[in-house]
Every structure is written in C-alpha cells, then in structure tokens.
C-alpha cells in the first residue's frame, strides 16, 4: 500500500533556525563559508542538501536564491529571475527524470504565514521515495479566469482552487522555450500579492507541478490563517471576486 502521510521528525524540526519572526537571529544562508552539503553553485545561487531533513523517506535539498537576505522574488532583476528559474526547474526536472523517486516536490515559502522558518529567499526540491503526490493533483485545479496569455503560457486565477480562496496559476506546454514569460507571470503574481492584493498579505507559497497532460504549472497562493472548512473537512472555497481581481491585475500590469 502506498503511503498517504509523510513522517515528520520533530526532534530535527526543533533544531531548525528561525529568522522570519526573529530577524535578529543569525541567518545560516548568509554565512556562505559555513554552508555544508553543497551540490552545485551558479553565481549567488546555491543548491545544497537540507541540513535539517525532517521528512522520512525523502531526499531534501534547498536552493538559496540570492546572496541578498532581504530580497524577494517579486523584486528580482529580470536577468537574475530568469537565471534562477532556469537553474531551479532544470534541477527539479532532472530529479524527476532520474527515476529514483516516486515524485519530486518543488516549492517556495515566503513570509510568516507561509510555513517557512528562514527569511532568506530560498526554494526546496524534495524527492519522495514512496509517495506520488501527483495522484492528488487534478487538472481542473488549474482552470481559471484568464489574466494574460500567449501561445504557450497561460496566467489565470483558479475557479476550482485546491485550498481557496485565491490561487494564481501559470501553465505552459513549452517551458524550455517560454521560460521568460513563465517567470514574468510568476513575478507579477508575487508582486501583486505583496503590494496590491490585501493590506495584511505578507506571505505566499509557490508550488510547481508536472501535470498529467504533459504541461508544467505553478500555483501561487496568498497565505493567511487557513479556513476551518478546509482544515476540518477538506472543503475548498472560491471567492466571488475572481473577475474583479483578474481585472485589477490586468490593469496594473498588462495595460
């Protein structure tokens, strides 16, 4: 029987450093000379083994996105944005194609409500030995109100979100040729959430998916306290303001 839950090692979890709330704590990602388990480097981008592997039956890695601790994806210069997304997606796809894992997670946490512990911008790529997370991913979760698109990339707002209420999607069938457009839409979503969406929005999650129809997708979700209907019953909710939000993003970024 395939596992339905991941085992979390609380003893290791209690040792993890924290700089999101306590910014006075030293940042381990800034102390580059003391980093261990480095797999690969490209300029300020560093891919390394997670020093605190809290998940059982998993290969956990981290990508340090930049050497600027207070920076963030929404404000990266375009050249760095494209380099980072190229580097990260290539390593994610390489791990998926290796055949060593049942599935490979690729995601990013930002802000105090995101579930992360370090402020320094980073992403995580985690190979799961036994669990296939793609079984829980449905194509309908990426259908939505179109904000912008070109021939191969669509940027929309979910009409059937995984969790709710607002989930931005970027989907492409040509990631290798459309990486710049893909990255631009991701950056637009992150910038909108942190600057125009809601005055109390300081956090988001960014998730990447290898969809069953052969497309690559990303989902950007603003994070607040999770709805009790979702926590208790697994019921996602969708806002009645999708058209309004989609129009606002269009006016701010695409007019």
C-alpha positions in Angstrom: 0.0 0.0 0.0 1.3 3.4 -1.0 1.8 5.9 1.9 -0.7 8.7 2.4 1.2 10.6 5.0 4.8 11.8 5.4 6.6 11.1 8.7 8.0 14.4 10.2 10.9 14.1 12.6 10.0 16.5 15.4 13.4 16.2 17.1 15.2 17.5 14.0 12.4 20.1 13.4 13.0 21.6 16.8 16.7 22.3 15.9 15.9 24.4 12.8 17.0 28.0 12.8 14.3 30.7 12.6 14.7 34.2 11.1 11.2 35.1 9.8 9.9 36.3 13.1 13.2 36.8 15.0 15.2 38.8 12.4 17.9 39.4 14.9 18.9 35.7 14.8 21.9 34.9 12.6 21.0 33.7 9.1 22.7 30.5 8.1 22.3 31.2 4.4 24.2 34.4 4.7 27.2 32.6 6.2 28.2 31.0 2.9 31.6 29.9 4.2 29.9 27.7 6.8 27.5 26.0 4.4 27.8 22.3 4.1 26.4 19.7 1.7 26.7 22.0 -1.4 25.7 20.2 -4.6 26.2 23.0 -7.1 26.6 26.7 -7.4 25.9 29.3 -10.1 26.9 32.8 -9.0 25.0 33.6 -5.9 22.6 30.7 -6.4 23.5 27.7 -4.3 21.9 24.2 -4.4 22.7 22.1 -1.3 21.4 19.3 0.9 19.0 20.4 3.6 20.9 20.4 6.9 17.7 19.6 8.8 16.0 16.7 6.9 12.8 16.5 8.8 11.0 14.2 6.4 11.4 10.4 6.4 11.9 8.5 3.1 12.8 11.7 1.3 15.9 13.4 -0.2 15.7 17.1 0.8 17.5 19.9 -0.9 17.4 23.7 -0.8 18.2 26.3 -3.4 19.4 29.6 -1.9 18.1 32.1 -4.5 20.3 35.1 -3.9 23.0 36.5 -1.6 20.7 39.4 -0.6 18.9 38.2 2.5 16.2 40.9 2.4 15.4 40.5 -1.3 12.4 38.6 -2.7 11.2 37.0 -6.0 8.9 39.9 -6.8 11.7 42.4 -7.0 14.5 40.4 -8.6 16.1 41.9 -11.7 14.9 40.1 -14.8 18.3 38.6 -15.6 18.5 37.1 -12.1 14.9 35.9 -12.2 15.4 34.0 -15.5 18.7 32.5 -14.3 17.2 31.3 -11.1 14.1 29.8 -12.7 16.2 28.1 -15.3 18.6 26.7 -12.7 15.8 25.5 -10.4 13.5 24.0 -12.9 16.3 22.1 -14.6 17.3 20.5 -11.3 13.7 19.7 -10.4 13.1 18.1 -13.8 16.4 16.2 -13.7 15.4 14.7 -10.3 12.0 13.7 -11.7 13.6 12.1 -14.8 16.2 10.2 -12.7 13.6 7.5 -11.8 14.9 7.5 -8.2 11.8 9.0 -6.7 8.0 8.3 -6.7 7.6 12.1 -7.1 9.5 15.3 -6.6 8.3 18.4 -4.8 9.4 21.8 -5.8 8.1 24.8 -3.8 8.9 28.1 -2.2 7.7 29.7 1.1 7.7 33.4 1.7 6.6 35.3 4.8 5.5 34.5 8.4 2.2 32.7 7.3 3.8 30.5 4.7 5.1 27.7 6.9 8.7 28.6 6.4 11.3 29.3 9.1 14.0 31.4 7.2 13.6 34.8 5.7 16.5 34.5 3.3 14.9 33.7 -0.1 15.1 30.0 -0.9 13.3 27.2 -2.7 13.1 23.5 -1.8 13.3 20.4 -4.0 12.4 17.2 -2.3 12.5 13.7 -3.7 9.9 11.4 -2.1 10.9 7.8 -2.1 7.4 6.2 -1.8 4.7 8.8 -2.2 3.4 10.0 -5.5 1.9 13.4 -4.8 0.7 13.7 -8.4 -2.2 11.4 -7.6 -3.7 14.2 -5.5 -3.3 16.8 -8.3 -6.3 17.4 -10.6 -6.2 19.3 -13.9 -9.4 21.2 -13.0 -7.5 22.9 -10.2 -5.6 24.9 -12.9 -8.6 26.1 -14.8 -9.4 29.7 -14.3 -10.2 33.2 -15.2 -7.6 34.3 -17.7 -5.4 37.3 -16.8 -2.9 37.1 -19.6 -1.6 34.5 -22.1 0.5 33.9 -25.2 0.5 30.9 -27.5 2.2 28.6 -24.9 1.7 30.2 -21.5 -1.4 31.0 -19.5 -1.7 33.1 -16.4 -5.1 32.7 -14.6 -7.0 32.7 -11.3 -8.4 29.3 -10.2 -12.1 28.7 -10.4 -11.6 25.4 -8.6 -8.7 26.1 -6.2 -7.0 23.3 -4.3 -7.4 25.1 -1.0 -9.0 28.5 -1.8 -9.8 31.3 -1.9 -7.5 32.9 -4.5 -4.9 30.8 -6.4 -2.9 32.2 -9.3 -1.8 29.7 -11.9 0.9 29.8 -14.6 0.8 26.9 -17.1 2.9 26.1 -20.1 3.5 23.3 -22.6 6.8 24.8 -23.7 8.8 25.6 -20.6 12.2 25.4 -22.4 11.1 28.0 -25.0 8.8 30.1 -22.7 10.8 30.3 -19.5 10.9 34.1 -19.6 7.2 34.5 -20.0 6.6 31.8 -17.3 8.9 33.6 -14.9 7.4 37.0 -15.7 3.9 35.8 -14.8 5.2 34.3 -11.5 6.9 37.5 -10.6 3.8 39.5 -11.4 1.6 37.3 -9.2 4.1 37.6 -6.3 4.4 41.4 -6.7 0.6 41.8 -6.9 0.0 39.7 -3.7 2.6 41.7 -1.7 1.7 45.1 -2.9 -1.9 45.3 -4.2 -3.9 42.3 -3.0 -4.7 42.9 0.6 -3.0 45.2 3.1 -2.3 42.3 5.5 -0.9 39.9 2.9 2.8 39.4 3.7 3.1 35.7 2.8 2.6 33.3 -0.1 3.5 29.8 -1.2 4.7 29.0 -4.7 4.3 25.3 -5.9 5.4 23.7 -9.1 3.6 20.8 -10.8 4.3 18.3 -13.5 0.8 17.8 -14.8 -0.7 14.6 -16.2 -1.3 16.3 -19.6 2.4 16.9 -20.0 2.3 20.6 -19.0 4.3 22.3 -16.4 2.4 24.6 -13.9 3.0 26.7 -10.9 0.5 27.8 -8.3 0.9 31.0 -6.2 -1.2 31.1 -3.1 -1.5 34.1 -0.7 -1.3 32.8 2.9 -3.5 33.8 5.8 -5.0 31.7 8.6 -6.3 28.6 6.9 -10.1 28.3 6.6 -11.6 25.9 9.2 -13.8 24.4 6.5 -10.6 23.3 4.7 -8.8 22.2 7.9 -11.8 20.2 9.2 -13.5 19.0 6.1 -11.1 19.5 3.2 -13.7 21.8 1.5 -12.0 24.5 -0.7 -13.8 27.8 -1.1 -13.7 30.1 -4.1 -14.2 33.8 -3.9 -17.0 35.6 -5.8 -14.4 38.4 -6.7 -12.3 36.4 -9.2 -13.2 38.6 -12.1 -12.5 41.8 -10.1 -9.1 40.5 -9.0 -8.2 39.4 -12.6 -9.3 42.7 -14.0 -7.2 44.6 -11.4 -4.1 42.6 -12.2 -4.6 43.2 -15.9 -5.0 47.0 -15.3 -1.9 47.2 -13.1 0.5 45.0 -15.1 -0.8 44.4 -18.6 -2.5 47.7 -19.7 
